[in-house]
Amino acid sequence: MAILGWLGAAWPAHAANLLDAVNAARRFDAGIGAARNAQLAGREKRWQGLAGLLPRAELNGGYTKQDQPTAAYAAAVRRHSASATVTQPLLDLSRVANFKRGGTLADQADIEYEKASQSLITDVASAYFDVLFGRDVLQAAEAARQAFHKQLDQAQAALRIGDGTRTDVDEARANLDEALARTVSAQTDLAIASGTLQRITGLTAAELSPISWQCAPQAASVDLATAMDDAARDNVDVRIAGKQLDLSQADIVAATGAHLPVVNLQASYGTSWSRGANENGLDTVFGTTSKTRSSMIGVTVTIPLFAGGGPLSASREAYRRRDQARDALEDARRKARERARAAYLGITNGVALIRAQERVLASADSKVKSTRLGREVGLRTQIDELNAEQRYFEAIRDLADARYRYLRARLQLSAALGTLGDDDVAGIGCNADGPAPAVGPRS
């Protein structure tokens, strides 16, 4: 059988690896841009909460004109006023709760953006692996189609000269038809994966570089128990749930404050003056022309007495919300531990499965050559050779599937631990410096 190279063996001079694809997605994907703006908006909550604890200053001014043409005095009076007021909260638990809530929301915005960044990496990696796996499957399907087409030609030629059987022809045709169907299916899957990749990164499938498999798959860098404990603490969903619990605690503080006095320090300074038009003696007697200044400093206390039971209901709700957030946090921890466990087992089993599938592929290759030799000496039939080749191409697909599942599991473990970043992406596979291996059995 002729040896086939990779589809599109002449890769672009600057083909994109997985890290390049992730960086392209950061520039291209609108979703991560929206997440970044949401983060910046959420950070403002910290300053909004702090503002409630700081003094509030106000300036007020007024001007009125009073006309009484028939009056004996104050026929026309203009009044001016100006004042400045400063209010400083001294005791207001609702403002303290808002300050705490603002800081928590700002922290949560950062974690939400971190989650979006990690989700972007996993989405890009999934699309990237789907494209490369689609290439492998399509390549194997094309190689099988060509091989079975050649076998069909040979079977038909042998039948014409009386050296073959109708069974050989039918078997070769059946294998060819199956290979054609798999080729069409592989083309469809690759087109779908390519569309997903382009939507996220703006890159086409032709711009991706293949992964070299020269590096042996590595086991997880941490043990299972440590991975599960780290996930229960550092997973982004767990941290977000923790912030939700903090928010519920702030709501309890606010609900409690609704039952307590509110104390404010207030200081003000103001001036007012009035002047009458066409003043006469009566204006002087009755004081329609005057100027005053006033200053005030004091403490105001507001004590809630009764509000229809609303504050009590709000308090009960706040405590229930706290319990809900506490249960949600525990649920997030359990799910994170389970995701870490599944990813860890995916890595551990993936290493063993890759090695096993590599042996299966080598055995299938040897069987093709042995069966071909056996047919030449009359010990094997053409059907035996067709079946051996079919199993060989299935072994290629199974090995590719095991490899990409292993790579997915590595990224999934980092995501479960809450540490997924560029270092994890850069560590995927080896550099594809040399030509990719052929997919046809060696002659």
Beta strands, then each sheet from edge to edge (+ up, - down):
strand 1: 56-67
strand 2: 76-91
strand 3: 262-276
strand 4: 290-302
sheet 1: 1+ 2- 3+ 4-
end
